[in-house]
Amino acid sequence: MRLHDHREVRRDCGSCGGSDASAEREAWHSCGDGGATLMKSATRTYRPEALWTRWLVYWHTEMIPHLRRNWLFWGGLVGAVLLFNAFFTLAITVTQSLPYHVFLVVKGDLDIKRGDYVAWRWAGGGPYPEGLSFLKQVRGMAGDTVIAEGRSFYVNGEYMSTAKPRARTGEPLALGPTGVIPANHFYMYAPHKDSLDSRFALTGWVPLERVTGRAIPLF
């Protein structure tokens, strides 16, 4: 038997044996019994609209029934997240200025004591935009006395840190304020030598109105 289509090949055998060849799309298997079987090998392709249709089908047949069955769990989870965000936020420090890197900020908690970590909004100036969240430790409060000897700062006689003269970019850094800290202001501190805290005029004494909450170190 002779086939003329270029996609068809001939396979002759005594008992389905003999020579064999393959075609790009289709192949005819011809045996001694005179039968012929069409074998196809197709490459499956996915179109964007087909994937979107499959997702819609999955959503309507699987996800919606699942949500209906477990609405109490998912509703409670969403409520818990909203409630958490109303009172708390997680803060991650991206520098090495503090010994901790992840903090739980209690929003609106302004009962601040010496040694507490607090988050506040940057007043603007320098390389940072206004409103950016900063996090430092309170080491000076209203009524405390801040003095500077050279570029070294002291709060009530306790050494805090020394202000470097220039930023990494080479720009000069002005010293922070000295004297008695006024009401509702804080001296912010971090132990790292490059920390932008109250030893520098860019930060200065942070007013209470810019504080967003007390920060609890986690790890």
N, C-alpha and C positions, 0 to 999 in steps of 0.2 A: 504494500500500500504506500502511495506517495503523497506527501503533503506539500502544498506550495506556499502556505503562509510562513513568513520568515520567523514568526514567533512559535511555530510548531516544529517539533523534532520527531524523528522516527526512532522507535525502540523496538527492535525485532528480537524475539527470543523463542526458544523452544518451550520453555515453561517459565515464562517471565524472567529470562536471563538474557545474556548477550550484551550487545553494545548499548551504551547509555550516553545521553547528552542532555544538557539543560538549556533552557531559554530564559530570556530576561524577565518575561512576565508569565508565560503559560508553557506548559509542556504536555504533550500527548503521550500516554503510555499505551503502546499497542502490543498485544500479546498474541500467542498462537491461537487462542480461542476466538479471535476476531473482535474481542471487546475493546473498547477504548474508554479511558477515564481521563477527564480533564482535571489537571492539578494546577492550582493558582497559588502564587506566593505574592502577597500584596504588602506594601509598606504602609503602615498606619500613620496618618498625618493628623495633626491637631491644628485647627484654626482658632483664632482668638474668640470668635463668636461661639464656637463649639464649647470651649472651656468655660465661657461665661454662662452658657446654657446649663452645662453640667453643674456649675456652682449654684445657680438658681434652683435647680431641681434638688440638689443636696440640702439647700437652706430650707426649702418648703417641706421636704419629706423627712428630714432628720433633725435639723436644728430647732425649727419651730415646735414640733412635738416635744423635743427634749426640754425646751424652755418652759413649755406649758406644764410638763410633769414636775419640773424642779423650780417653779417660779419662786417658792418661798426661800430656797437657798440663794438663788441669784439675786433676788430682791434684797435679801439681808446683806449679801456681800456688797452690793452697790451702795446700800445705805451706810454700811460700816465705813467704806472708803470715803464717802461724802462727809460723814461725821468726823473722821480722822482729819481730813483736810481742813475742816472748819476750825479745829483747835490746835493742830500740830502740822509740822512740816519737817522733812528730813533735809539736813544741810550737809554737804560734802565739801571739805576744804581741799583745794587742788594744789596747795603749796605746802611747804614743810615748816610753816611758821608756828604751828601748834603741835603738841604731842599726840593729839587725837585727830581723826580724819572724818568721822561720821558723827553727827550730832542730831538729837531730837529737839527741835525748837518748839517751845510752848508759846503759841501766838498770844500776844497781849499780856503775858506775864511780866509785869513791870516791877514786881517786888524784888528788886535787885540788891544783892549784898556783895560785899568785898570778896573777891575770889570767884564769883560767878562768871560763867561764859555767857555772852549775850550776842545777839544778832542785831545789826542796825543797817540802815540805808545810807549809802555813801552820799556825801553832800555835793560831790562833783569836784572836778579839778584833777590835775595829773593825768595819768593814762587811763583812768576808769570813768565810765559814764555815771551821771547822777542816778541814784536809785539802786545801784548795784548792791547786793547784800554782802556785808562783811561780818566776820565773826572773830571776836577777841575776848580776852579775859579782863574783868574789871579789877584794877589794882589801886585806883584812887577814886574817892567820892567827894561829895560836897563838904567843904571845910578842911580837906587835906591840903598840905603844902607841898608844892612841886618846886624843886630847885634844879639848876643845871650847873655843873662844874665842868667847864670846857664844853664837851659834847656828851657828857655822862649825866643821866637823869636820876633823881632821887625823889621818892614820895615819902614824906614824913621821916626823912633820914634813911630810908631803905633804898639801896641801889636797885634800879630797874634795868637799865640798859644804856648802851652808848650809841648815839646817832652817827652813822657814817656820813661823810661830807658830800658824797655824790651818789647819784643813782647809777644803775648798771649802764644806762645810756650816756653817762658822763655829765648829766645835768646836775647843778648844785642843789642840795636839799636844805631848806631852811629849818631851823630848830623849832620845836613845838613851844607852846606857851609855858610860862612859869608863874608861880605865885599861888594864891589860895584858889582852889577849885570852887566855882560858884554853885549855887543850888541847881539841882537837876542836871548836873553834868558829870561825866565820868572820864577818868584816865584809863585808856585802853592799852593793854599790854599783850605782847607775845614774846617768847624767849629767843626766837631766831634773830640773828644779827641783821637780817635784811627785811624784817617785818615792818610793814607800814603802819605803825601804831602811833600813840600820842607823843612819842619823842619827836615826831616830825610835824611841821606846821600844816601839811596837807591833811592830816587827820585831826590834830588838835584834841581838845576835850569834846567828847561826843555828847550832845544834848539828849535828854530823855525823849524828846519828841521824835527823834529819829530811830529810837530803839524799837524793834518789832517783837522782841520776846527773849525770854531766858532760854539758853541752850544747854541741854544735858548731854555730856559726852557719852557715846556708846562704845566706840572702839576706834 
